[in-house]
Amino acid sequence: MYRALVAGQQSRVYFMLRIIQVFTYGCLLFYSAQSALADELSRQQMRSLDEQVQEVKTDVLSIAADLGRLEERLLYPSNTQVAVFVAVGDDDYRLDSVQIEIDGEPVAHYIYNFKELEALQSGGVQRIYTGNVATGEHQLNISYSGQTRSGKEFSQSEQFVFDKDIDPKMLGLTLAAASGVELQDW
């Protein structure tokens, strides 16, 4: 009888251990499901936050562009604005520097690095100066220097007269070692 009593208690203990095991596994399963759900919600919140950050970045860039345009209109009103652009001709030379004066006042001086020169030789155009001048006749002096393909250094200067009316004025200067400077209204 003692053995039957001990065997009955062992089966109850085994049964109770089994219930505790099932309960523990159930709790772990529930916790892992909750954790996975929380991870998914966290991922969705992060995606939503990333989208909001991207929208804010886009808005900031748009506002910065608008402010840049507004600043240019305020600093350089159309009735006084003049812009000077530089391009290189088809000559085979290396441009080193450009200096521009308007009405005897230096307005721009630029020394070119290799990448900038390469961009100009590939057909690029540089806006070297934007400023204000009164309406009427003005004198533009340009000096530029460089080196020919044979290694001979050169330096050239030219003078031009241009008329500024109430519209913005855009001047294009095409530089060449052999033929000099060509001035164009753009």
DRENTORMAR-352722 format. One line per field, with one value per residue: residue number from 1; chain; x, y, z of N, C-alpha, C in turn. Coordinates in nm, 4 decimals, always signed. Layout:
! residues N
num [NUM, ...];
cadena [A, ...];
n.xx [X, ...];
n.yy [Y, ...];
n.zz [Z, ...];
ca.xx [X, ...];
ca.yy [Y, ...];
ca.zz [Z, ...];
c.xx [X, ...];
c.yy [Y, ...];
c.zz [Z, ...];
***
This chain:
! residues 186
num [1, 2, 3, 4, 5, 6, 7, 8, 9, 10, 11, 12, 13, 14, 15, 16, 17, 18, 19, 20, 21, 22, 23, 24, 25, 26, 27, 28, 29, 30, 31, 32, 33, 34, 35, 36, 37, 38, 39, 40, 41, 42, 43, 44, 45, 46, 47, 48, 49, 50, 51, 52, 53, 54, 55, 56, 57, 58, 59, 60, 61, 62, 63, 64, 65, 66, 67, 68, 69, 70, 71, 72, 73, 74, 75, 76, 77, 78, 79, 80, 81, 82, 83, 84, 85, 86, 87, 88, 89, 90, 91, 92, 93, 94, 95, 96, 97, 98, 99, 100, 101, 102, 103, 104, 105, 106, 107, 108, 109, 110, 111, 112, 113, 114, 115, 116, 117, 118, 119, 120, 121, 122, 123, 124, 125, 126, 127, 128, 129, 130, 131, 132, 133, 134, 135, 136, 137, 138, 139, 140, 141, 142, 143, 144, 145, 146, 147, 148, 149, 150, 151, 152, 153, 154, 155, 156, 157, 158, 159, 160, 161, 162, 163, 164, 165, 166, 167, 168, 169, 170, 171, 172, 173, 174, 175, 176, 177, 178, 179, 180, 181, 182, 183, 184, 185, 186];
cadena [A, A, A, A, A, A, A, A, A, A, A, A, A, A, A, A, A, A, A, A, A, A, A, A, A, A, A, A, A, A, A, A, A, A, A, A, A, A, A, A, A, A, A, A, A, A, A, A, A, A, A, A, A, A, A, A, A, A, A, A, A, A, A, A, A, A, A, A, A, A, A, A, A, A, A, A, A, A, A, A, A, A, A, A, A, A, A, A, A, A, A, A, A, A, A, A, A, A, A, A, A, A, A, A, A, A, A, A, A, A, A, A, A, A, A, A, A, A, A, A, A, A, A, A, A, A, A, A, A, A, A, A, A, A, A, A, A, A, A, A, A, A, A, A, A, A, A, A, A, A, A, A, A, A, A, A, A, A, A, A, A, A, A, A, A, A, A, A, A, A, A, A, A, A, A, A, A, A, A, A, A, A, A, A, A, A];
n.xx [+0.0804, +0.1940, +0.3631, +0.1841, +0.0734, +0.2940, +0.3484, +0.1178, +0.1466, +0.3772, +0.2860, +0.1067, +0.2839, +0.4378, +0.2374, +0.1760, +0.4254, +0.4267, +0.2113, +0.3149, +0.5302, +0.3975, +0.2541, +0.4728, +0.5958, +0.3856, +0.3721, +0.6239, +0.5913, +0.3824, +0.5116, +0.7208, +0.5688, +0.4477, +0.6793, +0.7707, +0.5567, +0.5817, +0.8352, +0.7702, +0.5883, +0.7631, +0.9405, +0.7683, +0.7074, +0.9621, +1.0010, +0.7986, +0.8910, +1.1332, +1.0279, +0.8994, +1.1216, +1.2503, +1.0587, +1.0709, +1.3361, +1.3151, +1.1372, +1.2943, +1.5095, +1.3704, +1.2765, +1.5233, +1.6158, +1.4209, +1.4722, +1.7307, +1.6788, +1.5174, +1.6984, +1.8851, +1.7252, +1.6784, +1.9377, +2.0485, +1.8813, +1.6728, +1.6957, +1.9525, +2.1226, +2.4046, +2.5656, +2.8508, +2.9882, +3.2194, +3.3834, +3.5827, +3.7542, +3.8069, +4.0771, +4.3892, +4.4966, +4.6049, +4.4205, +4.5026, +4.4373, +4.1871, +4.1011, +3.8738, +3.7543, +3.5234, +3.4430, +3.6936, +3.7126, +3.8126, +3.6329, +3.6248, +3.8405, +3.9979, +4.1476, +4.2181, +4.1665, +4.2666, +4.0383, +3.8325, +3.9250, +3.9233, +3.6473, +3.5638, +3.6951, +3.5546, +3.3276, +3.1895, +3.0545, +3.1344, +2.9937, +3.1306, +3.0985, +2.8505, +2.6721, +2.5940, +2.5265, +2.4833, +2.2367, +2.3342, +2.6424, +2.9274, +3.2621, +3.4420, +3.7107, +3.9258, +4.1615, +4.3666, +4.5525, +4.7711, +4.8912, +5.0356, +5.0083, +5.2628, +5.4079, +5.4628, +5.4153, +5.1430, +4.9835, +4.7035, +4.5127, +4.2053, +3.9713, +3.6356, +3.3277, +3.0109, +2.6529, +2.4190, +2.0876, +1.7517, +1.6846, +1.8054, +2.1531, +2.3463, +2.6601, +2.8699, +3.1894, +3.4181, +3.7155, +4.0259, +4.3490, +4.4808, +4.3069, +4.2053, +3.9610, +3.6123, +3.3242, +2.9895, +2.6409, +2.4175];
n.yy [-0.1161, +0.1181, +0.1510, +0.1932, +0.4295, +0.5999, +0.5808, +0.6998, +0.9566, +1.0292, +1.0300, +1.2407, +1.4488, +1.4375, +1.5020, +1.7615, +1.8871, +1.8633, +2.0292, +2.2733, +2.2937, +2.3141, +2.5474, +2.7261, +2.7067, +2.8071, +3.0686, +3.1609, +3.1403, +3.3211, +3.5571, +3.5750, +3.6087, +3.8527, +4.0065, +3.9861, +4.1143, +4.3666, +4.4317, +4.4457, +4.6581, +4.8539, +4.8622, +4.9562, +5.2064, +5.3214, +5.3253, +5.5033, +5.7281, +5.7692, +5.8362, +6.0740, +6.2305, +6.2441, +6.3895, +6.6322, +6.7031, +6.7436, +6.9582, +7.1527, +7.1813, +7.2840, +7.5250, +7.6485, +7.6816, +7.8592, +8.0766, +8.1401, +8.2288, +8.4497, +8.6038, +8.6622, +8.8196, +9.0353, +9.1295, +9.1723, +9.3507, +9.3409, +9.5659, +9.6578, +9.4470, +9.2592, +8.9937, +8.7939, +8.5560, +8.2889, +8.1092, +7.8685, +7.8756, +7.6791, +7.6457, +7.4874, +7.5025, +7.5740, +7.7254, +7.9474, +8.1671, +8.4249, +8.7660, +9.0216, +9.3464, +9.6064, +9.9170, +10.0046, +9.9004, +9.6188, +9.3202, +9.0466, +8.7709, +8.4826, +8.1675, +7.8759, +7.5281, +7.1904, +7.0240, +7.2112, +7.3436, +7.1323, +7.0888, +7.3295, +7.3048, +7.0979, +7.2102, +7.3463, +7.6248, +7.9025, +8.0974, +8.3797, +8.6236, +8.8139, +9.1025, +9.4484, +9.7201, +10.0530, +10.1772, +10.2402, +10.3194, +10.1079, +10.0042, +9.7107, +9.5271, +9.2614, +9.0290, +8.7575, +8.4567, +8.1862, +7.8723, +7.7530, +7.4539, +7.3824, +7.4678, +7.7316, +8.0291, +8.2582, +8.5789, +8.7799, +9.0759, +9.2488, +9.5038, +9.6057, +9.7658, +9.7942, +9.8256, +9.8897, +9.8355, +9.8654, +9.6003, +9.2806, +9.2157, +8.9915, +8.8743, +8.6985, +8.5646, +8.4360, +8.2743, +8.2570, +8.1423, +8.2061, +8.3705, +8.5598, +8.7349, +8.6853, +8.8717, +8.8346, +8.9057, +8.7512];
n.zz [+0.0000, +0.0711, -0.1390, -0.3462, -0.2649, -0.2747, -0.5467, -0.6493, -0.5556, -0.6894, -0.9515, -0.9359, -0.8736, -1.1051, -1.2865, -1.1959, -1.2426, -1.5152, -1.5811, -1.4929, -1.6696, -1.9176, -1.8728, -1.8383, -2.0926, -2.2413, -2.1417, -2.2265, -2.5040, -2.5427, -2.4550, -2.6451, -2.8745, -2.8164, -2.8041, -3.0693, -3.1958, -3.0798, -3.1836, -3.4566, -3.4536, -3.3657, -3.5816, -3.7807, -3.6743, -3.6866, -3.9642, -4.0326, -3.8970, -4.0364, -4.2883, -4.2228, -4.1537, -4.4020, -4.5448, -4.4052, -4.4638, -4.7424, -4.7449, -4.6134, -4.7931, -5.0116, -4.9045, -4.8566, -5.1186, -5.2143, -5.0445, -5.1314, -5.3938, -5.3329, -5.1843, -5.3840, -5.5539, -5.3833, -5.3207, -5.5711, -5.7587, -6.0504, -6.2150, -6.1737, -6.1933, -6.2995, -6.4595, -6.5093, -6.7177, -6.7807, -7.0352, -7.2124, -7.5257, -7.8257, -7.8289, -7.7554, -7.4629, -7.1256, -6.8879, -6.6333, -6.4577, -6.4036, -6.4160, -6.3472, -6.4080, -6.3511, -6.4625, -6.3711, -6.1155, -5.9331, -5.9612, -5.9723, -5.9230, -6.0123, -5.9622, -6.1289, -6.0641, -6.1479, -6.1952, -6.2340, -6.4602, -6.6402, -6.6546, -6.7742, -7.0214, -7.1236, -7.2135, -7.0207, -6.8299, -6.6319, -6.3785, -6.2968, -6.1778, -6.0123, -5.9744, -5.8939, -6.1048, -6.2195, -6.4514, -6.7886, -6.9668, -6.9401, -6.8572, -6.9146, -6.8068, -6.8762, -6.7697, -6.8336, -6.7800, -6.8710, -6.9955, -7.2901, -7.4947, -7.5677, -7.3552, -7.3247, -7.1502, -7.1283, -7.1221, -7.1318, -7.1972, -7.2245, -7.3245, -7.2947, -7.3807, -7.2438, -7.2458, -6.9952, -6.9374, -6.8031, -6.7665, -6.6416, -6.6956, -6.8770, -6.9427, -7.1597, -7.1669, -7.3832, -7.3749, -7.5412, -7.6333, -7.8700, -8.0290, -7.8561, -7.6556, -7.6667, -7.6446, -7.5484, -7.5429, -7.3332];
ca.xx [+0.0000, +0.2850, +0.4124, +0.0756, +0.0591, +0.4087, +0.3307, +0.0125, +0.2022, +0.4711, +0.2119, +0.0539, +0.3978, +0.4684, +0.1296, +0.1937, +0.5419, +0.3856, +0.1274, +0.4064, +0.6043, +0.3071, +0.2304, +0.5958, +0.6083, +0.2807, +0.4154, +0.7347, +0.5350, +0.3091, +0.6107, +0.7905, +0.4729, +0.4371, +0.8055, +0.7700, +0.4595, +0.6438, +0.9407, +0.7052, +0.5382, +0.8798, +0.9901, +0.6745, +0.7265, +1.0887, +0.9784, +0.7188, +0.9811, +1.2239, +0.9517, +0.8793, +1.2507, +1.2722, +0.9690, +1.1259, +1.4549, +1.2679, +1.0834, +1.4054, +1.5812, +1.2846, +1.2794, +1.6565, +1.6203, +1.3381, +1.5460, +1.8407, +1.6236, +1.4744, +1.8194, +1.9425, +1.6419, +1.6965, +2.0738, +2.0755, +1.7553, +1.6875, +1.7338, +2.0954, +2.1978, +2.4906, +2.6325, +2.9561, +3.0170, +3.3445, +3.3972, +3.7065, +3.7366, +3.8566, +4.2234, +4.4484, +4.5808, +4.5632, +4.3868, +4.5457, +4.3625, +4.1095, +4.0708, +3.7759, +3.7267, +3.4149, +3.4651, +3.8190, +3.7062, +3.8209, +3.5106, +3.6436, +3.9725, +3.9796, +4.2567, +4.1538, +4.2336, +4.2614, +3.9014, +3.7562, +3.9727, +3.8718, +3.5043, +3.5538, +3.7387, +3.4508, +3.2108, +3.1260, +3.0539, +3.1433, +2.9468, +3.2425, +3.0617, +2.7155, +2.6762, +2.5055, +2.5788, +2.3772, +2.2075, +2.4244, +2.7584, +3.0303, +3.3819, +3.4798, +3.8481, +3.9525, +4.2995, +4.3748, +4.6837, +4.7726, +5.0078, +5.0030, +5.0447, +5.4084, +5.4689, +5.4867, +5.3179, +5.0880, +4.8972, +4.6354, +4.4138, +4.1175, +3.8728, +3.5084, +3.2269, +2.8760, +2.5430, +2.3272, +1.9566, +1.6801, +1.6771, +1.9321, +2.2525, +2.4321, +2.7693, +2.9482, +3.3259, +3.4817, +3.8585, +4.1089, +4.4885, +4.5233, +4.2202, +4.1671, +3.8343, +3.4916, +3.2186, +2.8549, +2.5257, +2.3401];
ca.yy [+0.0000, +0.2306, +0.1709, +0.2484, +0.5673, +0.6721, +0.5867, +0.7976, +1.0904, +1.0558, +1.0652, +1.3754, +1.5400, +1.4399, +1.5765, +1.9018, +1.9336, +1.8749, +2.1495, +2.3878, +2.3008, +2.3649, +2.6881, +2.7991, +2.7160, +2.8985, +3.2060, +3.1958, +3.1582, +3.4474, +3.6640, +3.5888, +3.6652, +3.9936, +4.0685, +3.9979, +4.2171, +4.4942, +4.4583, +4.4862, +4.7936, +4.9408, +4.8784, +5.0431, +5.3411, +5.3707, +5.3591, +5.6248, +5.8357, +5.7946, +5.9067, +6.2102, +6.2988, +6.2720, +6.4996, +6.7546, +6.7373, +6.7978, +7.0922, +7.2419, +7.2109, +7.3715, +7.6578, +7.7046, +7.7262, +7.9800, +8.1849, +8.1775, +8.3112, +8.5762, +8.6797, +8.7147, +8.9297, +9.1510, +9.1825, +9.2120, +9.3793, +9.3223, +9.6883, +9.6856, +9.3215, +9.2186, +8.8665, +8.7671, +8.4129, +8.2596, +7.9806, +7.8645, +7.8426, +7.5502, +7.6415, +7.3845, +7.5689, +7.5582, +7.8532, +7.9508, +8.2628, +8.5295, +8.8811, +9.1070, +9.4776, +9.6834, +10.0589, +10.0212, +9.8346, +9.4724, +9.2543, +8.9014, +8.7145, +8.3388, +8.0777, +7.7485, +7.4015, +7.0969, +6.9778, +7.3224, +7.3639, +7.0191, +7.1144, +7.4361, +7.2535, +7.0047, +7.2875, +7.4086, +7.7698, +7.9447, +8.2321, +8.4306, +8.7444, +8.8693, +9.2251, +9.5593, +9.8387, +10.1453, +10.1753, +10.3253, +10.2593, +10.0639, +9.9443, +9.5810, +9.4871, +9.1230, +8.9822, +8.6138, +8.3999, +8.0408, +7.8107, +7.6802, +7.3112, +7.3722, +7.5085, +7.8759, +8.1025, +8.3771, +8.6647, +8.8717, +9.1668, +9.3121, +9.5977, +9.6094, +9.8582, +9.7366, +9.9107, +9.8274, +9.9002, +9.8271, +9.4540, +9.2193, +9.2020, +8.8729, +8.8826, +8.5768, +8.5857, +8.3147, +8.3009, +8.1745, +8.1865, +8.2615, +8.4742, +8.6576, +8.7217, +8.7196, +8.9143, +8.8138, +8.9264, +8.6264];
ca.zz [+0.0000, +0.0727, -0.2764, -0.4260, -0.2226, -0.3288, -0.6916, -0.6757, -0.5326, -0.7985, -1.0720, -0.9143, -0.8884, -1.2488, -1.3496, -1.1599, -1.3179, -1.6557, -1.5896, -1.4798, -1.7961, -2.0218, -1.8389, -1.8662, -2.2386, -2.2876, -2.1091, -2.3165, -2.6374, -2.5381, -2.4460, -2.7735, -2.9705, -2.7826, -2.8422, -3.2154, -3.2284, -3.0419, -3.2818, -3.5811, -3.4318, -3.3586, -3.7193, -3.8514, -3.6225, -3.7399, -4.1048, -4.0331, -3.8560, -4.1493, -4.3915, -4.1766, -4.1640, -4.5440, -4.5815, -4.3471, -4.5435, -4.8698, -4.7173, -4.5805, -4.9176, -5.0919, -4.8418, -4.8801, -5.2582, -5.2229, -4.9794, -5.2202, -5.5023, -5.2744, -5.1513, -5.5085, -5.6009, -5.2962, -5.3320, -5.7092, -5.8285, -6.1955, -6.2858, -6.1557, -6.1932, -6.4094, -6.4340, -6.6067, -6.7306, -6.8502, -7.1041, -7.2906, -7.6662, -7.8708, -7.8241, -7.6703, -7.3647, -6.9863, -6.8254, -6.4934, -6.3759, -6.4704, -6.3325, -6.4144, -6.3499, -6.4130, -6.4363, -6.2987, -5.9842, -5.9430, -5.9142, -5.9647, -5.9504, -5.9916, -6.0016, -6.1603, -6.0356, -6.2604, -6.2225, -6.2886, -6.5970, -6.7181, -6.6774, -6.8741, -7.1516, -7.1703, -7.2555, -6.9062, -6.8186, -6.4923, -6.3439, -6.2183, -6.1057, -6.0132, -5.8951, -5.9278, -6.1722, -6.2598, -6.5949, -6.8654, -7.0307, -6.8449, -6.9163, -6.8585, -6.8363, -6.8400, -6.7840, -6.8068, -6.8077, -6.8792, -7.0568, -7.4125, -7.4912, -7.5806, -7.2298, -7.3241, -7.0709, -7.1937, -7.0422, -7.2221, -7.1394, -7.3236, -7.2705, -7.3663, -7.3312, -7.2542, -7.1992, -6.8999, -6.9316, -6.6817, -6.7554, -6.5988, -6.8033, -6.8683, -7.0391, -7.1754, -7.2152, -7.4304, -7.3731, -7.6280, -7.6281, -7.9988, -8.0842, -7.7562, -7.5827, -7.7392, -7.5521, -7.6019, -7.4545, -7.3207];
c.xx [+0.0873, +0.3354, +0.3038, +0.0565, +0.1722, +0.3938, +0.2239, +0.0634, +0.3012, +0.3966, +0.1500, +0.1658, +0.4352, +0.3642, +0.1439, +0.3151, +0.5059, +0.3013, +0.2163, +0.4865, +0.5182, +0.2798, +0.3525, +0.6162, +0.5048, +0.3177, +0.5273, +0.6850, +0.4611, +0.4062, +0.6823, +0.6976, +0.4572, +0.5627, +0.8124, +0.6739, +0.5160, +0.7551, +0.8809, +0.6506, +0.6536, +0.9364, +0.9005, +0.6895, +0.8553, +1.0732, +0.9014, +0.8052, +1.0787, +1.1525, +0.9291, +1.0086, +1.2786, +1.1834, +1.0220, +1.2493, +1.4148, +1.2146, +1.1949, +1.4830, +1.5006, +1.2855, +1.4144, +1.6689, +1.5388, +1.4087, +1.6628, +1.7927, +1.5793, +1.5939, +1.8807, +1.8598, +1.6595, +1.8340, +2.1037, +1.9439, +1.7761, +1.7301, +1.8810, +2.1816, +2.2784, +2.5597, +2.7320, +2.9890, +3.1446, +3.3365, +3.5294, +3.6743, +3.7949, +4.0078, +4.2707, +4.5471, +4.5257, +4.5421, +4.4275, +4.4596, +4.2903, +4.0862, +3.9808, +3.7591, +3.6096, +3.4318, +3.5871, +3.8215, +3.7180, +3.6951, +3.5278, +3.7884, +3.9626, +4.1014, +4.1970, +4.2368, +4.2088, +4.1179, +3.8160, +3.7956, +3.9216, +3.7233, +3.4850, +3.5912, +3.6385, +3.3235, +3.1377, +3.1394, +3.0549, +3.0825, +3.0508, +3.2041, +2.9131, +2.7202, +2.5794, +2.5831, +2.4600, +2.3500, +2.3019, +2.5406, +2.8658, +3.1466, +3.4167, +3.6223, +3.8646, +4.0995, +4.2988, +4.5121, +4.6726, +4.8998, +4.9621, +5.0478, +5.1956, +5.4805, +5.4963, +5.3750, +5.2697, +5.0009, +4.8358, +4.5363, +4.3325, +4.0203, +3.7496, +3.4204, +3.0925, +2.7755, +2.4526, +2.1974, +1.8822, +1.6624, +1.8089, +2.0243, +2.3358, +2.5328, +2.8438, +3.0837, +3.3832, +3.6300, +3.9315, +4.2510, +4.5274, +4.4389, +4.1733, +4.0325, +3.7198, +3.3827, +3.0833, +2.7521, +2.4473, +2.1994];
c.yy [+0.1261, +0.2590, +0.2326, +0.3958, +0.6533, +0.6863, +0.6879, +0.9388, +1.1271, +1.0960, +1.2037, +1.4780, +1.5522, +1.5219, +1.7262, +1.9615, +1.9547, +2.0011, +2.2747, +2.4063, +2.3624, +2.5133, +2.7739, +2.8161, +2.8115, +3.0427, +3.2505, +3.2228, +3.2919, +3.5653, +3.6848, +3.6458, +3.8147, +4.0696, +4.0885, +4.1068, +4.3555, +4.5303, +4.5079, +4.6283, +4.8927, +4.9663, +4.9731, +5.1874, +5.4013, +5.4100, +5.4896, +5.7446, +5.8705, +5.8723, +6.0522, +6.2913, +6.3348, +6.3865, +6.6326, +6.7987, +6.8018, +6.9394, +7.1922, +7.2796, +7.3046, +7.5138, +7.7247, +7.7562, +7.8547, +8.0994, +8.2325, +8.2669, +8.4482, +8.6643, +8.7406, +8.8306, +9.0546, +9.2146, +9.2374, +9.2371, +9.3779, +9.4490, +9.7239, +9.5604, +9.3004, +9.0884, +8.8417, +8.6185, +8.3943, +8.1200, +7.9840, +7.8227, +7.7062, +7.5386, +7.5351, +7.4522, +7.5426, +7.6976, +7.8475, +8.0443, +8.3644, +8.6408, +8.9741, +9.2361, +9.5386, +9.8271, +10.0821, +9.9570, +9.6834, +9.4090, +9.1033, +8.8673, +8.5666, +8.2627, +7.9388, +7.6297, +7.3071, +7.0566, +7.0886, +7.3491, +7.2537, +7.0389, +7.2241, +7.3867, +7.1534, +7.0773, +7.3547, +7.5602, +7.8037, +8.0832, +8.2867, +8.5539, +8.7723, +8.9923, +9.3291, +9.6689, +9.9252, +10.1311, +10.2721, +10.2456, +10.2267, +10.0004, +9.8158, +9.5497, +9.3432, +9.0928, +8.8337, +8.5628, +8.2486, +7.9926, +7.7340, +7.5353, +7.2922, +7.4173, +7.6570, +7.9461, +8.2241, +8.4527, +8.7660, +8.9564, +9.2275, +9.4040, +9.5961, +9.7161, +9.7890, +9.8346, +9.8308, +9.9059, +9.8503, +9.6769, +9.3990, +9.1989, +9.0784, +8.8792, +8.7498, +8.6094, +8.4504, +8.3456, +8.2032, +8.2304, +8.2578, +8.3806, +8.5769, +8.6275, +8.7623, +8.7507, +8.8966, +8.8515, +8.7973, +8.6581];
c.zz [+0.0000, -0.0668, -0.3635, -0.3912, -0.2791, -0.4802, -0.7278, -0.6571, -0.6426, -0.9248, -1.0577, -0.9294, -1.0364, -1.3215, -1.3220, -1.2330, -1.4643, -1.6752, -1.5814, -1.6081, -1.9049, -1.9977, -1.8730, -2.0167, -2.2966, -2.2622, -2.2015, -2.4578, -2.6444, -2.5366, -2.5792, -2.8796, -2.9447, -2.8245, -2.9933, -3.2599, -3.1958, -3.1393, -3.4126, -3.5680, -3.4286, -3.4987, -3.7986, -3.8045, -3.6767, -3.8865, -4.1152, -3.9952, -3.9674, -4.2598, -4.3510, -4.1870, -4.3096, -4.5915, -4.5289, -4.4255, -4.6754, -4.8511, -4.6897, -4.7066, -5.0070, -5.0367, -4.8656, -5.0229, -5.2760, -5.1592, -5.0643, -5.3337, -5.4503, -5.2413, -5.2770, -5.5618, -5.5158, -5.3118, -5.4704, -5.7821, -5.9798, -6.2672, -6.2673, -6.1709, -6.3208, -6.3674, -6.5462, -6.6009, -6.8121, -6.9105, -7.1786, -7.4324, -7.6985, -7.8674, -7.7277, -7.5753, -7.2253, -6.9278, -6.6787, -6.4086, -6.4635, -6.3695, -6.4121, -6.3352, -6.4246, -6.3664, -6.3474, -6.1606, -6.0024, -5.8840, -5.9017, -5.9979, -5.9181, -6.0427, -6.0145, -6.1161, -6.1538, -6.2948, -6.2819, -6.4330, -6.6893, -6.7500, -6.7821, -7.0128, -7.2083, -7.2093, -7.1409, -6.9083, -6.6698, -6.4768, -6.2475, -6.1364, -6.1221, -5.9237, -5.9468, -5.9987, -6.2119, -6.4097, -6.6644, -6.9221, -6.9261, -6.9206, -6.8408, -6.9024, -6.7906, -6.8661, -6.7526, -6.8469, -6.8070, -6.9442, -7.1807, -7.3990, -7.4994, -7.4535, -7.2196, -7.2461, -7.1481, -7.0942, -7.1372, -7.1446, -7.2522, -7.2517, -7.3588, -7.3037, -7.3487, -7.1973, -7.1081, -6.9050, -6.8076, -6.6656, -6.7021, -6.7186, -6.7771, -6.9816, -7.0403, -7.2348, -7.2555, -7.4498, -7.4647, -7.6253, -7.7570, -8.0425, -7.9826, -7.6927, -7.6739, -7.6360, -7.6203, -7.4966, -7.4511, -7.2816];
***
